[in-house]
Amino acid sequence: MLVEGMTLATLMDAMFKGPVTHRDAVRSITNALDDFAITPELGPIWHLRYLYEDNPGSFLVVDMEIATPTGTLSSRDVWLRLPV
């Protein structure tokens, strides 16, 4: 799956269903992004945004998106694969 590629949303869904805490899953995903080849090409400047649960004061991350100078990509638009 990682060689052929998957969306950031798919990776997040798999990690959130795993035996690790939600917080550790988010941290692992964030740290691992540098290990993947990301499509579309983001360029040198981009920022990972966390989207939180819709409860006041909640810090539970439910999604991520990537902001670039040319626009914002949802987790479903970001394709991850292992570099070859």
Sequence and secondary structure as in RCSB ss.txt:
>XXXX:A:sequence
MLVEGMTLATLMDAMFKGPVTHRDAVRSITNALDDFAITPELGPIWHLRYLYEDNPGSFLVVDMEIATPTGTLSS
RDVWLRLPV
>XXXX:A:secstr
 TTT EEHHHHHHHHHTSSS HHHHHHHHHHHGGGSEEES   S  EEEEEE SSTT   EEEEEEEETTEEEET
TT EEE   
